[in-house]
Amino acid sequence: MKVRLIFRWTRNKMPLFLTTYSSGATYTRPEAPYDHEALLRKLLDGGIQQFDQWYGQNDKKNPLLARGFKLLLKDLVPADQMDTVFYQPEKKLTWYDFQGKTNRPGSKYAAAVFSSMSYEGNSMIVDNYLQANISLKVFMVRSMSWGRAEARNNYTLAHEQTHFDITRIIAERFKERLKKMDLTIEDYDAQIQYEFLEAFREMNAEQEKYDGETRHGLNTEAQVRWTQKVQEEIARIYQIN
């Protein structure tokens, strides 16, 4: 006699496999009548006991038993590294941060800042909920940012600072979209990755729009409008008066 049990439950209309139990017994035909039902009950009881033990070991630990999903977002601002400057509203860029080679044949621009964003995450079970912890980083890379010697003035530096500020704004929009999304236990990772790629595209488009309207800073009136608009958005993010 063999018994195999499969334990599963349904979450959000999706069946989830939890664990299995297998057991059996071998006997020879007895001379007296044999209680086959009692043997079967014993085998089934063993399955229930094993599942009860499995549940005790996995409750509040195993994502399969999570009852819902929670998202925890935070900004990660590590200490600056040799080649990386992390965004802080009170810390403005200086020309020291532009250490890339300025000998760029064919380039007509005075300077360029390489700014970007990234995120890292992990998940854990908290009070029967799967909690995803997402940390967002906004940074610029010194070795890929450059400025010609004749253009190293406050006006050009402010133009490049606004590029950095725009990257921070796009990162905040990414966070705000995630907060409004109906993220699921089954697909949250793919959902977040997709939104991040969309945010990256938005960042590139916004940077190009900024340079296009200001003509890379040569249109001073457009530059003033962009600087004011971006600074107002940064002030909203950080609640700066």
C-alpha positions, 0 to 999 in steps of 0.5 A: 500500500502506498500513499502520496499527498500533495499540499497546496493552496490558492492565492489570488486565484492561483494554485501554489504547490507547497510540499508533498508526502509519500509513505507506504507499507508492505505486508503478507496476507494474514491468516486472520481478517486485517483492518486495511482502513486502520493502516490507511488512516495511519499513513494519512495521519503521518502525512498530516503530521508532516505537513503540520511540521512543515507549516511550523517551520515555514510560517512567516518565513516562506514566500509561498505562505505570504498573504499579501505584498508590501513595498518599502522604498528608500533613498540610498546615499552612500559616502562618495567613492573615488570615482562616484558622487552620490546625489545630495541636494545640499552638495553641489557639483564642483569642477573637481568632479569632472575628471574625464578626458577633455580631448574629444575630437568632433565634440562641440560641447563645453562640458558633459556630466555622466549621471545615472540611477540604479536600484538594489533590492531584497525581500523578506517575510514580515507579519505574513506579508512579502516585503520588498525593500528597494533602495534607489541610488542617484549618482554621477561618475567623475571619470566619465564627466568632463569640462574644457578648461576654457569653459570651466565657469559657474554658468557652465557648471550650473548647467551640468548641475541641472542635468544631475538634478533632472536625474534625481527628479526622474528617480523620484517619479519612478518611486512615485509610480511604484507606490501607486502600482498594484504589485503582486507577490508573483510578478513584483520583480518583473513589474519593478524592472519594467518600470525602471527601464521606462524611467531610464528612457524617460531620463534620457528623453528629459535630458535631451529635451533640456539640452535641446531647449537650452541649446546646451546652455547657450539660450540663457532665457531657456536656461533660466526657465529650466533651472527654476523649474528643476529647482522647484521640483527638487525643493518639493522632493526634499521639502525645502522652503 
